Each structure stands twice: as structure tokens, then as C-alpha cells.
Amino acid sequence: MPGLWRQRLPSAWALLLLPFLPLLMPAAPAAHRGSYKPVIVVHGLFDSSYSFRHLLDYINETHTGTVVTVLDLFDGRESLRPLWEQVQGFREAVVPIMEKAP
């Protein structure tokens, strides 16, 4: 039983890799300073634009200045409408976004 209460120590591999940790830091994502093309997010079947709120926040935070649009079309059961109707609806929503894009 005394072994159950003993503090776990890192494995030998983790200790060997620890000195290399600073080398990995430049690989971490950083905020980009350039401009990006607009991002248009479209949900899938039975989903809604609400499910992308975290993605929208992440893009705005990491890629400041990027125009992000989450389309709110054909939510929930409406996503089962005939595909030709959905394509036309998305076309009507996307064309103005692309025309405004630099």
C-alpha cells in the first residue's frame, strides 16, 4: 500500500527531452501581422453557426484583421433541403463577401 501514496516521477524519456523544450517554443503559433483572405465557415448536417463561436474567436485572436464570416444558413433540419437549393443559397451569401474582399 505505501506504493500507492508515493509521488509519481516523470519517466526517464521525459527527463532526457526536457533540455530540448526551449527549441520547440518558436514552433508555437504566434499572431500573424500580414493580411489574410476572407474566411467563410459553413456548418454541416444538423448543425448551426453557433457551434463555430470558438473557432471564430480563435481566428480573430490569432489572425487579427482577418475577415471571418460564419454563414447562418440551413440550420438543423433545414440542412436536409435539396442540395441545389442550398448551393443557390450559399452562392447568394458568398458572392457579396467575395466582392468586398481586397
C-alpha positions as a printed NumPy array, in Angstrom:
array([[  0.   ,   0.   ,   0.   ],
       [  2.765,   2.545,   0.612],
       [  3.469,   2.487,  -3.144],
       [  0.002,   3.911,  -3.89 ],
       [  0.731,   7.092,  -1.951],
       [  4.177,   7.655,  -3.429],
       [  4.5  ,  10.633,  -5.774],
       [  4.906,   9.672,  -9.432],
       [  8.155,  10.75 , -11.011],
       [  8.476,  11.565, -14.72 ],
       [  9.796,   8.788, -16.891],
       [ 13.432,   8.823, -17.968],
       [ 12.407,   9.833, -21.522],
       [ 10.701,  12.967, -20.292],
       [ 13.756,  13.957, -18.312],
       [ 16.009,  13.406, -21.343],
       [ 13.801,  15.589, -23.556],
       [ 13.421,  18.421, -21.053],
       [ 16.558,  20.326, -22.227],
       [ 15.117,  20.472, -25.758],
       [ 11.889,  22.193, -24.68 ],
       [ 13.164,  25.732, -25.472],
       [ 13.837,  24.632, -29.047],
       [ 10.139,  23.89 , -29.52 ],
       [  8.942,  27.312, -28.377],
       [  9.469,  29.075, -31.751],
       [  7.145,  26.471, -33.287],
       [  4.253,  27.698, -31.149],
       [  1.661,  29.685, -33.144],
       [  2.109,  33.421, -32.985],
       [ -0.116,  36.247, -34.129],
       [  0.392,  36.945, -37.82 ],
       [  0.947,  40.531, -38.896],
       [  0.024,  40.233, -42.585],
       [ -3.399,  40.284, -44.144],
       [ -5.35 ,  37.154, -44.933],
       [ -8.026,  36.3  , -47.416],
       [-11.548,  36.221, -46.014],
       [-12.573,  33.058, -44.211],
       [-16.081,  31.714, -44.735],
       [-17.224,  28.98 , -42.35 ],
       [-20.108,  26.681, -43.293],
       [-21.612,  24.168, -40.861],
       [-22.507,  20.575, -41.665],
       [-25.639,  18.463, -41.422],
       [-27.952,  19.136, -38.453],
       [-25.529,  21.775, -37.158],
       [-25.713,  25.554, -36.833],
       [-23.424,  28.546, -36.966],
       [-23.491,  28.703, -33.155],
       [-21.196,  25.67 , -32.941],
       [-18.387,  27.696, -34.552],
       [-18.249,  30.503, -31.984],
       [-14.99 ,  29.166, -30.503],
       [-13.391,  28.808, -33.932],
       [-14.413,  32.371, -34.776],
       [-12.863,  33.654, -31.542],
       [ -9.67 ,  31.677, -32.179],
       [ -9.222,  33.01 , -35.719],
       [ -9.886,  36.591, -34.593],
       [ -7.391,  36.188, -31.759],
       [ -4.56 ,  34.535, -33.7  ],
       [ -5.033,  36.219, -37.087],
       [ -6.044,  39.753, -36.24 ],
       [ -7.535,  41.613, -39.174],
       [ -8.857,  38.532, -40.944],
       [-12.46 ,  38.922, -42.055],
       [-14.322,  35.844, -40.794],
       [-17.929,  35.139, -41.729],
       [-19.887,  32.239, -40.278],
       [-22.852,  31.614, -42.549],
       [-26.137,  31.056, -40.762],
       [-27.999,  29.178, -43.48 ],
       [-29.892,  25.894, -43.473],
       [-29.543,  25.163, -39.748],
       [-30.712,  21.955, -38.121],
       [-33.31 ,  20.085, -40.179],
       [-33.089,  22.719, -42.906],
       [-29.702,  21.186, -43.79 ],
       [-31.652,  18.319, -45.376],
       [-33.23 ,  20.56 , -48.012],
       [-32.356,  19.661, -51.61 ],
       [-28.72 ,  20.38 , -52.35 ],
       [-29.442,  22.6  , -55.375],
       [-31.448,  24.917, -53.112],
       [-28.616,  25.058, -50.584],
       [-25.982,  25.72 , -53.258],
       [-28.03 ,  28.644, -54.565],
       [-28.494,  29.999, -51.023],
       [-24.778,  29.771, -50.24 ],
       [-23.91 ,  31.358, -53.582],
       [-26.126,  34.34 , -52.79 ],
       [-24.449,  34.689, -49.382],
       [-20.836,  34.194, -50.544],
       [-20.776,  36.426, -53.657],
       [-21.135,  39.732, -51.734],
       [-18.466,  38.637, -49.239],
       [-16.021,  37.867, -52.039],
       [-16.822,  41.1  , -53.898],
       [-15.901,  43.113, -50.786],
       [-12.65 ,  41.181, -50.285],
       [ -9.433,  43.043, -51.129]])
